[in-house]
Amino acid sequence: MLRGSSGFYTYSIYEHLEEWPGFNLGETRIAFKLRKDKFHYMAIADNRQRYMPLPDDRVPPRGQPLAYPEAVLLVNPVEPDFKGEVDDKYQYSCDNKDINVHGWICTDPPVGFWHITPSAEFRTGGPQKQNLTSHVGPTTLSVFVSAHYSGEDLVPKFNAGEAWKKVFGPVFVYCNSAFDGDDPLSLWDDAKMQMSVETESWPYSFPASDDFPKSDQRGNVSGRLLVQDEYISDDYISASGAYVGLALPGDAGSWQRECKDYQFWTSADEDGYFSITAVRAGDYNLYAWVPGFIGDYRYDVVVNITPGFDIDMGDLVYEPPRNGPTLWEIGIPDRSAAEFYVPDPNPKYINKLYLDHPDRFRQYGLWERYAELYPDGDLVYTVGSSDYTKDWFFGQVTRKKDNNSYQGTTWQIKFELDNVNQNSTYILRVAIASANLSELQVRINDPSTNRPLFSSGLIGRDNSIARHGIHGLYWLFNVDVPGARLVSGDNTIFFIQPRSTSPFQGIMYDYIRFEGPSDTTSKKETSRLLEK
């Protein structure tokens, strides 16, 4: 506690000694449960806040459990206004990059209770990893480690003989109040201002532990990231909005599964310039991914951060995967399925917060809508006439049958090729935003061949379909398509997802691109083909 500060700071130092046996750290977090008779209004973002049900409303007979225990239909809540709504803590998850301040407001007296996280350096999985925030209880969390929206890949596993230590936090538990007569909901704005104060004060100077380095014991990294794709531009392209970070040395993209050490992330400006400040001393790789482009960037040389030193990386160039011109594409490469068609929820299972809301994917039961929208056959997408915002369902889910079993689904992409080079290789690039106990099989022009052209094998344990996420762990598959498999005229690519023991198995696609052979078309011709 600091003098004159309306709240308190808390942090934890976790350690696994070399002489200890092996251990898995499945989940750990700070949790506060507030008085249910006082705290009724929850806020986690400017457009994600509301009065919340009571915990009593979730217990039968007031609440009816749905497909999993966390989701409950409110059938006879204490407050009648909540009747017919679904309550589910996963509807209030956020990306790490967006979990800065969240909490609860009591209106009488007007008091706020907030979790403020000024830095995400101790969080695992990078800026897009999703975690819980606040939910009915009233409960508010600061999650340190979690496998939510990722599965076992984000569970730290320590072997016997492996020494490890990590500082989680500090986070600030902030309490504020308003004068009688003032709007209690204004406490949210005050909490956001306090969050800015805490962020500007990072790294804190007051922690006494030697395991928490102060500002002069850290270093800074800056530079500029450019993209080179000759099929889009002859010039370098500024990596506007790129996510650039430092994490343990590894392969490109390994940061999203890294869960033992610290990570430091920032966003590049519109010209691709970035600055990562207050980095702990040590060895890192510099990683990045760029919205609008597939794949992952890694600077191959290990970056050594020395206390008190600034490193200027200069201009860095990312060359995203590319073999030839784009013949067609579906979606936007942003590691999310949000641009695809997200249906309206079943009126029996709504959360009023997400009606007419940008995060419409957070409604319960959307996976069941697929079979209702496609009762007689699976999705067929025709390049040139279909619109992915209307005609591409946000997730390739299983289909529920009349006997309450499930079956896999086969989606079709139909497209026309004027001239096929039978002796060349085409490339199908499939970027996946999330996968859960699923498999992607690709077949070309014949869905009944004994062996698919490509199979991903069993992938993913994200469970993002059930947990109202629109992304999880990112996958990128590059499939060679022999020209001999294609014909001049009409062609069909079949996406088959055969795994089908649960309603929550499936794939959320990020972006799909079909490239022609590398020696056939200039970038001007690519532009013409896309316009066509």
Salt bridges, closest charged atoms under 4 A:
GLU15 OE2 - LYS165 NZ 3.91
GLU27 OE2 - ARG29 NH1 2.97
ASP37 OD2 - ARG35 NH2 2.76
ASP46 OD1 - LYS192 NZ 2.68
ASP56 OD2 - LYS36 NZ 3.09
GLU85 OE1 - ARG50 NH1 2.92
ASP87 OD2 - ARG58 NH1 2.75
ASP88 OD2 - HIS468 NE2 2.68
ASP95 OD2 - LYS97 NZ 3.76
ASP95 OD1 - HIS471 NE2 3.04
ASP98 OD2 - LYS97 NZ 3.03
GLU121 OE1 - ARG218 NH1 2.79
GLU121 OE2 - ARG280 NE 3.27
GLU152 OE1 - LYS157 NZ 3.53
ASP153 OD2 - ARG257 NE 2.88
GLU162 OE2 - LYS260 NZ 2.65
ASP189 OD1 - LYS192 NZ 3.85
ASP211 OD2 - LYS165 NZ 3.44
ASP229 OD2 - ARG322 NH2 3.18
ASP234 OD1 - LYS523 NZ 2.42
ASP296 OD2 - ARG335 NH2 3.04
ASP300 OD1 - ARG298 NH2 3.04
ASP344 OD1 - ARG360 NH2 2.61
ASP359 OD2 - ARG362 NE 3.08
GLU372 OE1 - ARG369 NE 2.60
ASP378 OD1 - ARG399 NH2 2.77
ASP418 OD2 - LYS532 NZ 2.91
GLU439 OE1 - ARG499 NE 3.08
GLU515 OE2 - ARG429 NE 2.59
GLU515 OE2 - ARG513 NH2 2.76
GLU525 OE2 - ARG528 NH2 2.40
